[in-house]
Amino acid sequence: MTGHPTSATNRRLGCCLFRFVVTVFTILLTYPLAADTIVLDDFSTSITGAGVAGASGTNFSFDNLGGGEYELSLIPNGTVSWSDTGPGIFGGTRKVTMAKTGGTSPTSAKIFSGVLEVGHPTNDVPLSVSLEYNSTSVAFDQVDLLVVNMQSVDAEASESVFPTLTLHNGTTSAEKSFLTPLTVGSNILTLSSLFQALNSRNVTRVTLSMTAQTGADFKINSLLFTPTPEPSGIAICLTVAAFCCHKLHRRTLAHRARKTSHPADHSHGST
């Protein structure tokens, strides 16, 4: 005896359609079109030898870990500033400034293999980290959000690392401090009030500052300016879902009608 395959096929088709619609819908909500994304920093450029050689400040040192990897050690009451030039950076150059007033143990930091990693001792004094990017004027016409992608955050950092974003258009600056701490995953920072304060969407300098109120260890793997997901894209996805469900429903009804009219058609003897 050979069972009719239509019901099983319908179920498989339904599952595939459901997975497809959910996947597309998630992509539309989370990842806008790449063409509209402005990379602030993907951290593919590590701390460079030139950056180490040109670093300035007090109570700091860099350890050469080999293979082009350097690690910062910032001693209590230390400040340090250095610049790295390379790909994956808005404007081509990233200036990093770190400072801690007081404390009892060194703070470490490194940028390597696409990750900015900070190790700040538990119960130490607040730590400030500033990332500054300069460029010729860039039109931010299509972007509305800054996405801070956190790879990992320890228990201390999950409640203590607060970002502040500053945009500059060549003549005027606008700053916004965010009251929600950064957590693991994609942290969405809205830009609308900054553009309103600037009265412009042309940007020449971006500064992202982070203050860790307590000791904290965290890793960031990218900073991206993205547009808000288009309502039209979401509507298209929902329309496709509705159409697929309608077609599947009609196919199921037709199959049931055939079973009722011709019950003998669903089993065939074989010799």
N, C-alpha and C positions, 0 to 999 in steps of 0.2 A: 504494500500500500504506500502511496506517495501523497503526503499532505499538501494542500494548496499553499503556496508560499506567500500569498498576497498579504495576509495579516502580519507575518513576521517582517516582510519588506516594509510595510507601512510603519511598523514600530521603529525599525532601523532608520528609515527616512526621517521620521519625526524626531528621533534623538539627534541625528546629524544636523537637521535644520535648527533645532533648538540650540545646540552647541555653537553653530555658525552665527546665529543671531546674537547670542550672548557675547561671543568673542568680539564681533564687530561693534556692538554697542559699547563694550568696555573700552575698546580702542578709541572710539569717537570721544568718549568722556575723558579719557586719561591722556591720550597722546595726540595732540593736534598735528596737522600736516607738517612734515619736516621742513618744507619750504618756508613756512611761516615762523619757524623756531630760530631764535638767536642764541647761540652758545655763549654764555658768559665765561664758563671755564669747565672743561671736562677733565682737568688735572692730568692730562696726558703728558704735559711738560712738568718734569720734576723740579725740585730745587736744583739749580744749576751751579756749576763750579764758579761761573762768573758772578752769580748771585751771592754765593758764599764769600767770594773775594771782596765784593763791594758792600757787604753788610755793615751796618753801623748801629751803635747803641751801647749798652752797658750790661755787664753780668750775663753774658751769653757765650756759647761756643757751638761749633758745628763738628759733628763726628762724620768722617768719611767711612761709610759702611761698605764701599766697594761697588763696582758695577754701576757707577753713576748715581748711587743713592747716598744722600746726606740726611742726617738727623740733627735737629736743633735741640740744644739743652739750654733752657732759660732759667737762670738762677733767681731766687727770691730778690725782689726789688730790681729786676732786670727789665730792659726794653730792647727790642731789636727790630730792624727794618731792612728788608732786602727786596730785590726785583729779579724776576725771571722772565726771559723772553723765549717764545717758541710757539708752536701750533696749539690749537685748542683753547686759545685765550682771546677774549674780546679785546681788540686793538693790538694784540700781539705781545703785550707786556702786563705782567701781574706784579703789583707791589704788595708785599705782606708786612704787616706791622703787628707785633705782639708785645703785651706789657702785663706785668703783675707787680703790685705794690705790696711788699711784705711776703709772707708765706714762710714755709719751713723746708720745702723740698723742691727740686727742679721740675719744671714742666717740659715735656718733650713734644716735638712736632716734626712731621716729615710729609713730603708730597712725592709719591712714587706709585707707578703702575696704575694711574688713574684714580688715586685716592688721596685726599687730604686727611691725615690722621693726627689727632691731638690727644696727648695723655696728660691730664692735669690731676695732681694729687688730691685725694679725698679730704674734705674739710679744710682745704687751703683757701687763700684769699681769692677774690674774684680775678678772673683772667679775661683780658680783652684781645680779640683777634680781628684784624681788619684786612679785607681784601679789596684792593683798589685797581680799577681798570680804566685806562685812558684810550681814546680813539678819536679819529676825525668824526665829524658829526654823522650820526646814524639815525635814520628815521625809524622810530618804533611804532609805526602806524598800525601794524597788525598784531601787536602783542599787548596783553593785558595782565599777565601774571609772571612772577618769578617763581620757578620751581626749584626748591632746595632738596636734592635727593640725598637723604642720610642713609648710609650703608649700615651703620650700627651706632647705638647710643647706650651707654651703661645706665644703671639705675639712678645715679646722681645726675647725669647729664639730661635724662629724660624730663626733668622738671626744672632745669636751671639754665639752659642755653637759649637766650633770647636774641633774635636778629633785629638789626636796624638797617634800613636801606636808604641810600642817598643817591639821587640822580642830579646831574649837572648838565646844562645845555650850552655852556660856554660863557654865560653871563649870570645865570641864576641857579641856585641849588634848592632842592626840596628834599626833606628828610621825613621818614616815617619809622617809628619804633613799633614793633609788633609785640603784643602782650601774651601771645600763645607760644610756649616753648617748642623748640624743634624736637621732632620725634622720628623714629625709624620710618623710612618710606618717603613719599613725595610730600613735601611741605609747600603749600600754595600761599604765596604772598601777593596780594592784590596791589595793582599799580595806579588805579584810576585817580586816587586823591593826589598822588605825586604829579601826574601829568596835569591835573587841574591847577596845582600850585605853580608848576612851571609855566603854565599856559602854552605848552609846546610839547611835541612828541619827538623832538630832535634831541639826542643825547650824545654828550662827548665824554662823560665820565660816570662810572658806576662804582659805588663803594658799598660793600656789604660788611657790616660790623656785627660781631657776635660777642656777647658777654656771658661768661659762665659764672653764675653767682656762687657756686660751690665747686669743689673738685669735680672734674668730669672728664670722661674719655669718650670721644666720638670720632666718627669717620664720615666724610662727605665725598661722594663720587661724581657729582656734577651739579652745575648751576645753569639753568636754562630759562630764557624768556620765551613764553609761549602765548598764543592767542587763547581766548575762551572758546571751547568747543562750539562749532556752528550749530544753531538750532535746526537749520535745514538738514545737516548731516544726521542729527538724531532723529528728525522726522522721517527721513528716508529709511533709516534702519527700522523704525517702528512700522512703516508701511510695508517693507519687505517681510517683516515678521507676521503682520496681519494677513498678507497675501499668501504666504506659505501655509499658515494655519488654515486658511479658507480652502486652499487646494487640497490639503491633506484631509480635511473634514469631508469634502465632497467625494474624494476618492474612497474614504472609509464607508460612507453612506451607499455609494454605488456598489461596493463589494458586498455589503450586507443585503442589498436588494437582489443581487445575483444569487446569493446563497438561498434566499427565501424562495425565489422563482424556480431555481434549478438545483435542488439539493444534491442530485446525483452527479452534478458536474464537479464536485469537490473530492471525489475519490474515483480512481480508475484501477481496474484490475491489471495485473501485469503477468505475463507468462514467460 
